[in-house]
Amino acid sequence: MQTLRNRLRSFRFAFNGILAFLRSEPNGRIHLVATIAVVALASWLGCTLTEWALLTFAMALVWVTEMLNTAIEKTMDLLHPERHSSVKWIKDVAAGAVLVAALAAAVVGGLIFIPKLI
């Protein structure tokens, strides 16, 4: 029973992390709105199971990279609050990962939605 309790506690910690991210990060709220819009559009257009899988993976990739980017930025700010070129490099690379994920997600969305809309 202790193991089940530990698992449930772990899920609560993870859910709290998602809520903290959404409360503190404007980009998180933008991703939430975008996710809702994609789900609504995919539902309206009657996407196939494969299309849903691709869209879900693309959205998850953006969420994961944005949340990791936020964690990296906050960690670097805590460890090295003054400006430093190495910290800037780390933050820029993490932000670049988010951009790559977002562009890939936009391509996936475009490939799925544009043919259905024209």
VOKOLSE-125627 format. One record per residue: y, z, x of N, C-alpha, C in turn; residue in one letter. Coordinates in Angstrom, 2 decimals. Atoms other than C-alpha are relative to their C-alpha. Example, Ala and Ser with C-alpha at 12.3 -4.5 7.8 and 13.67 -1.06 7.14 Angstrom:
<recs>
      n_Y      n_Z      n_X     ca_Y     ca_Z     ca_X      c_Y      c_Z      c_X  type
    -1.19     0.00     0.89    -4.50     7.80    12.30     1.20     0.00     0.90     A
    -1.19    -0.06    -0.82    -1.06     7.14    13.67     1.09     0.73    -0.77     S
</recs>
This chain:
<recs>
      n_Y      n_Z      n_X     ca_Y     ca_Z     ca_X      c_Y      c_Z      c_X  type
    -1.20     0.00     0.82     0.00     0.00     0.00     1.26     0.00     0.86     M
    -1.14    -0.04    -0.90     2.33     0.70     2.90     0.37    -1.42     0.46     Q
    -0.26     1.37    -0.45     1.95    -2.93     4.03     0.77    -0.77    -1.07     T
    -0.71     0.67     1.08     3.04    -4.25     0.63     1.44     0.51    -0.08     L
    -1.33    -0.57     0.03     6.00    -1.88     0.66     0.85    -0.55     1.16     R
    -0.71     0.56    -1.15     6.96    -3.12     4.14     0.38    -1.46    -0.25     N
    -0.28     1.41     0.31     6.72    -6.75     2.99     1.16    -0.10    -0.98     R
    -1.08     0.03     0.99     8.93    -6.06    -0.01     1.33     0.39     0.62     L
    -1.22    -0.41    -0.68    11.45    -4.28     2.18     0.53    -1.15     0.87     R
    -0.41     1.14    -0.83    11.50    -7.28     4.54     0.68    -1.07    -0.84     S
    -0.62     0.97     0.89    12.24    -9.59     1.63     1.38     0.48    -0.45     F
    -1.29    -0.54     0.40    15.05    -7.28     0.52     1.02    -0.17     1.12     R
    -0.90     0.19    -1.13    16.57    -7.37     4.02     0.42    -1.46     0.11     F
    -0.31     1.42    -0.10    16.35   -11.16     4.07     0.96    -0.43    -1.12     A
    -0.88     0.32     1.12    17.93   -11.45     0.62     1.40     0.57     0.23     F
    -1.29    -0.60    -0.33    20.69    -9.06     1.71     0.74    -0.83     1.03     N
    -0.61     0.87    -1.00    21.31   -11.34     4.69     0.61    -1.24    -0.63     G
    -0.53     1.18     0.69    21.75   -14.34     2.42     1.26     0.37    -0.78     I
    -1.19    -0.44     0.75    24.16   -12.40     0.19     1.17     0.30     0.93     L
    -1.07    -0.29    -0.96    26.13   -11.17     3.21     0.61    -1.30     0.52     A
    -0.48     1.31    -0.45    26.38   -14.75     4.45     0.90    -0.64    -1.06     F
    -0.79     0.62     1.07    27.62   -16.00     1.07     1.32     0.73    -0.24     L
    -1.23    -0.78     0.23    30.15   -13.17     0.73     1.02    -0.19     1.12     R
    -0.92    -0.01    -1.13    31.61   -13.52     4.21     0.38    -1.38     0.52     S
    -0.23     1.32    -0.59    31.47   -17.24     4.96     0.38    -1.03    -1.06     E
    -0.41     1.05     0.93    33.49   -19.85     3.05    -0.94    -1.21     0.04     P
     0.92     1.14    -0.09    31.16   -22.56     4.38    -1.29     0.27    -0.76     N
     1.18    -0.34     0.77    28.26   -20.71     2.80     0.19    -0.29    -1.48     G
    -0.28     0.26     1.41    29.91   -20.93    -0.59     0.11    -1.50    -0.26     R
    -0.05     1.47     0.13    30.60   -24.64    -0.01    -1.42    -0.56    -0.07     I
     1.39     0.46     0.01    26.91   -25.16     0.77    -0.69     0.36    -1.32     H
     0.59    -0.40     1.29    25.97   -23.26    -2.39     0.42    -0.98    -1.10     L
    -0.50     0.95     1.00    28.17   -25.53    -4.53    -0.66    -1.37     0.22     V
     0.63     1.29    -0.30    26.79   -28.62    -2.75    -1.47     0.01    -0.41     A
     1.41    -0.11     0.38    23.22   -27.40    -3.30    -0.16    -0.11    -1.52     T
     0.05     0.06     1.47    23.86   -26.87    -7.01     0.27    -1.43    -0.48     I
    -0.32     1.38     0.38    25.43   -30.35    -7.25    -1.17    -0.94     0.28     A
     1.13     0.86    -0.35    22.49   -31.99    -5.46    -1.16     0.23    -0.97     V
     1.09    -0.31     0.93    19.94   -30.19    -7.66     0.31    -0.58    -1.38     V
    -0.38     0.54     1.31    21.86   -31.18   -10.80    -0.13    -1.53    -0.02     A
     0.06     1.46    -0.06    22.17   -34.82    -9.72    -1.44    -0.49     0.10     L
     1.41     0.39    -0.14    18.52   -35.04    -8.66    -0.75     0.17    -1.32     A
     0.63    -0.22     1.31    17.47   -33.59   -12.01     0.42    -1.08    -0.99     S
    -0.55     1.00     0.92    19.72   -35.96   -13.94    -0.57    -1.39     0.28     W
     0.49     1.32    -0.38    18.48   -38.99   -11.98    -1.53    -0.10    -0.05     L
     1.46     0.02     0.08    14.82   -38.01   -12.36    -0.67    -0.32     1.32     G
     0.58     0.25    -1.32    13.96   -37.88    -8.67    -1.51     0.27     0.00     C
     1.45    -0.16    -0.14    10.32   -38.19    -7.67    -0.30     1.27     0.80     T
     0.41    -1.17    -0.77     8.35   -35.38    -6.08     0.32    -0.18     1.49     L
    -0.31     0.28    -1.41     8.75   -37.03    -2.67     1.50     0.11     0.26     T
    -1.46    -0.09    -0.16    12.51   -37.36    -3.16     0.45     1.46    -0.05     E
    -0.33    -1.43     0.07    12.70   -33.69    -4.19    -0.35     0.69     1.32     W
     0.41    -0.62    -1.26    10.79   -32.73    -1.05     0.99    -0.33     1.11     A
    -0.97     0.39    -1.03    13.17   -34.71     1.17     1.34     0.69    -0.20     L
    -1.27    -0.67     0.29    16.25   -33.31    -0.56    -0.08     1.49     0.31     L
     0.17    -1.43    -0.27    14.89   -29.76    -0.35     0.01     0.27     1.49     T
     0.03    -0.17    -1.46    14.15   -30.12     3.35     1.39    -0.18     0.59     F
    -1.34     0.27    -0.52    17.60   -31.60     4.01     0.96     1.15    -0.31     A
    -0.88    -1.12     0.37    19.38   -28.82     2.09    -0.36     1.25     0.80     M
     0.43    -1.18    -0.75    17.30   -26.13     3.79     0.44    -0.10     1.46     A
    -0.42     0.18    -1.38    18.09   -27.61     7.20     1.48     0.35     0.17     L
    -1.43    -0.32    -0.07    21.82   -27.36     6.50     0.21     1.51    -0.14     V
    -0.14    -1.45     0.19    21.50   -23.77     5.20    -0.43     0.76     1.25     W
     0.52    -0.71    -1.17    19.40   -22.67     8.17     0.94    -0.15     1.19     V
    -0.89     0.17    -1.16    21.69   -24.21    10.78     1.33     0.72    -0.21     T
    -1.27    -0.70     0.26    24.81   -22.82     9.09    -0.16     1.51     0.17     E
     0.21    -1.45    -0.12    23.34   -19.33     8.89    -0.23     0.40     1.46     M
     0.19    -0.29    -1.42    22.15   -19.44    12.51     1.31    -0.14     0.77     L
    -1.31     0.17    -0.63    25.56   -20.76    13.57     0.88     1.23    -0.23     N
    -0.79    -1.20     0.32    27.22   -17.84    11.80    -0.50     1.20     0.79     T
     0.56    -1.13    -0.76    24.85   -15.34    13.43     0.35    -0.12     1.48     A
    -0.35     0.21    -1.41    25.49   -16.89    16.86     1.48     0.31     0.22     I
    -1.44    -0.25    -0.15    29.27   -16.83    16.37     0.32     1.49    -0.06     E
    -0.29    -1.43     0.13    29.31   -13.21    15.21    -0.57     0.78     1.18     K
     0.58    -0.67    -1.17    27.00   -12.15    18.04     0.88    -0.21     1.23     T
    -0.84     0.29    -1.17    29.18   -13.87    20.64     1.33     0.73    -0.10     M
    -1.25    -0.74     0.18    32.33   -12.31    19.16    -0.19     1.48     0.32     D
     0.30    -1.41    -0.27    30.69    -8.89    19.38    -0.21     0.25     1.49     L
     0.33    -0.20    -1.41    29.40    -9.32    22.93     1.13    -0.36     0.94     L
    -1.05     0.50    -0.89    32.41   -11.14    24.34     1.25    -0.30    -0.83     H
    -1.12     0.21     0.92    35.51   -10.60    22.13     1.17    -0.80     0.59     P
    -1.09     0.78    -0.58    37.94   -12.15    24.61    -0.44    -1.46     0.17     E
     0.30     1.43    -0.15    38.18   -15.92    25.03    -0.70    -0.24     1.34     R
     0.73     0.34    -1.22    35.75   -17.36    27.54    -0.59    -1.39    -0.20     H
     0.46     1.38     0.13    34.73   -20.95    28.25    -1.49    -0.08    -0.35     S
     1.44     0.02     0.33    31.01   -20.14    28.07    -0.23     0.33    -1.47     S
     0.12    -0.36     1.42    31.42   -18.50    24.66     0.43    -1.18    -0.86     V
    -0.46     1.17     0.74    33.39   -21.51    23.45    -1.09    -1.07    -0.03     K
     1.05     1.01    -0.08    30.62   -23.82    24.65    -1.15     0.35    -0.95     W
     1.10    -0.45     0.86    27.94   -21.77    22.85     0.36    -0.21    -1.47     I
    -0.42     0.15     1.39    29.93   -21.73    19.61     0.12    -1.48    -0.39     K
    -0.14     1.43     0.29    30.72   -25.45    19.84    -1.36    -0.68    -0.19     D
     1.33     0.60     0.12    27.07   -26.38    20.37    -0.65     0.43    -1.32     V
     0.56    -0.48     1.26    25.99   -24.20    17.43     0.66    -0.71    -1.19     A
    -0.70     0.72     1.07    28.67   -25.80    15.23    -0.43    -1.46    -0.03     A
     0.48     1.37    -0.06    27.52   -29.21    16.43    -1.35    -0.16    -0.68     G
     1.31     0.04     0.67    24.00   -28.41    15.21     0.18    -0.06    -1.51     A
    -0.27     0.03     1.44    25.41   -27.76    11.75     0.48    -1.39    -0.41     V
    -0.50     1.34     0.32    27.26   -31.08    11.82    -1.15    -1.02    -0.02     L
     1.15     0.91    -0.04    24.08   -32.95    12.82    -0.84     0.17    -1.27     V
     0.80    -0.27     1.21    22.17   -31.27     9.98     0.70    -0.51    -1.25     A
    -0.75     0.44     1.18    24.92   -31.99     7.45     0.04    -1.52    -0.09     A
     0.00     1.47     0.01    25.14   -35.65     8.47    -1.37    -0.54    -0.39     L
     1.36     0.42     0.36    21.36   -36.01     8.25    -0.25     0.21    -1.49     A
     0.17    -0.28     1.43    21.40   -34.39     4.80     0.78    -1.01    -0.84     A
    -0.79     0.99     0.73    24.16   -36.76     3.69    -0.70    -1.36     0.00     A
     0.75     1.26    -0.06    22.09   -39.74     4.86    -1.18     0.04    -0.97     V
     1.13    -0.15     0.92    19.03   -38.45     2.98     0.49    -0.11    -1.44     V
    -0.55     0.06     1.35    21.13   -37.90    -0.14     0.45    -1.41    -0.36     G
    -0.45     1.37     0.26    22.70   -41.33     0.16    -1.15    -0.96    -0.22     G
     1.15     0.89     0.15    19.36   -43.07     0.62    -0.73     0.22    -1.33     L
     0.68    -0.29     1.26    17.99   -41.34    -2.46     0.89    -0.29    -1.20     I
    -0.85     0.08     1.18    21.00   -41.29    -4.78     0.67    -1.36    -0.20     F
    -0.76     1.25     0.16    22.89   -44.53    -4.09    -0.80    -1.07    -0.75     I
     0.74     1.02     0.76    20.10   -46.90    -5.21    -0.19     0.37    -1.48     P
     0.18    -0.43     1.39    19.64   -44.83    -8.38     1.30    -0.12    -0.80     K
    -1.30     0.04     0.68    23.37   -44.94    -9.15     0.54    -1.42    -0.17     L
    -0.49     1.39     0.15    23.87   -48.70    -8.69    -0.98    -0.87    -0.73     I
</recs>
